[in-house]
Amino acid sequence: MIDDVQFYIYSLLAVIVLSILVGFLPKKYYIMPIITFVVMGALAFILPNFYSNLEWQPLLGYAAFLAVLSLVISVSMWVAKRNRRKAKEIREAERVLRESEEEKARKR
């Protein structure tokens, strides 16, 4: 494995921040976990060619961990946005109903 702790901190923060930012794009929740696994998976096979103390198995496991983390964050963002949108629709429907009742009361 990589002995530098900064690599793990930076990669975790990058995945978290990018997963949240990509979650704000409409209907693009699935992109970040796929990109994370493809990029980190490719690095798992490329980095051992340049460093003699690295093996691809732990790096591929770390790539899978980051992909799962990204998937959890993406699904959480999707659920939060869906719930917020439904709550907004309910508030809008209640507002329209209240306005129509007030209008009926004024006509009487």
C-alpha positions in Angstrom: 0.0 0.0 0.0 0.9 3.6 -0.3 2.7 4.8 2.9 1.8 8.4 2.5 -1.4 9.2 4.5 -2.0 12.4 2.5 -2.9 10.2 -0.5 -5.7 8.6 1.4 -6.9 11.9 2.9 -6.9 13.7 -0.4 -8.5 10.8 -2.3 -11.3 10.5 0.3 -12.0 14.2 0.4 -11.9 14.4 -3.4 -14.4 11.6 -3.8 -16.7 13.1 -1.1 -16.6 16.6 -2.6 -17.0 15.5 -6.2 -19.8 13.1 -5.3 -21.7 15.9 -3.7 -21.1 18.3 -6.5 -22.0 15.8 -9.2 -25.2 15.0 -7.1 -26.4 18.5 -7.9 -26.5 17.8 -11.6 -29.9 16.6 -12.7 -30.1 12.8 -13.4 -26.3 12.3 -13.2 -26.1 10.4 -9.9 -24.6 7.3 -11.3 -21.6 9.0 -13.0 -19.4 9.6 -10.0 -19.2 6.0 -8.7 -18.4 4.7 -12.1 -15.8 7.4 -12.8 -14.3 6.7 -9.3 -14.0 3.0 -9.8 -12.6 3.3 -13.4 -10.0 6.0 -12.6 -8.9 4.5 -9.3 -9.0 1.0 -10.7 -6.8 2.1 -13.6 -4.4 3.7 -11.1 -4.3 0.4 -9.2 -2.7 -1.3 -12.2 -0.6 1.7 -13.3 1.0 2.8 -10.0 2.7 -0.6 -9.2 4.7 -0.2 -12.4 6.4 2.9 -11.0 6.8 1.9 -7.3 8.4 -1.4 -6.3 6.7 -1.6 -2.9 3.1 -1.4 -4.3 0.8 -4.2 -5.3 -2.4 -3.9 -7.3 -4.7 -5.9 -5.1 -4.8 -3.5 -2.1 -5.1 -0.5 -4.5 -8.0 -2.2 -6.3 -9.7 -2.8 -3.0 -9.3 0.8 -2.1 -10.8 1.8 -5.4 -13.8 -0.4 -4.7 -14.1 1.2 -1.2 -14.1 4.7 -2.8 -16.6 3.6 -5.4 -19.0 2.3 -2.7 -18.5 5.5 -0.7 -19.3 7.5 -3.8 -22.4 5.4 -4.4 -23.6 5.9 -0.9 -23.2 9.6 -1.1 -24.8 9.8 -4.6 -27.8 7.7 -3.5 -28.1 10.0 -0.4 -28.1 13.1 -2.6 -30.7 11.5 -4.9 -33.0 10.7 -2.0 -32.6 14.1 -0.4 -33.3 15.9 -3.7 -36.3 13.7 -4.3 -37.8 14.3 -0.8 -37.2 18.0 -1.1 -38.9 18.1 -4.5 -41.9 16.2 -3.2 -42.2 18.4 -0.2 -42.1 21.5 -2.5 -44.9 20.0 -4.6 -47.0 19.3 -1.5 -46.4 22.9 -0.2 -47.4 24.3 -3.6 -50.5 22.2 -3.8 -51.5 23.3 -0.2 -50.9 26.9 -1.2 -53.1 26.6 -4.3 -55.8 24.9 -2.3 -55.7 27.6 0.4 -55.9 30.3 -2.2 -58.9 28.7 -3.9 -60.7 28.4 -0.5 -60.0 32.0 0.3 -61.3 33.0 -3.1 -64.5 31.0 -2.6 -64.9 32.6 0.9 -64.6 36.1 -0.7 -67.3 35.3 -3.3 -69.8 34.4 -0.7 
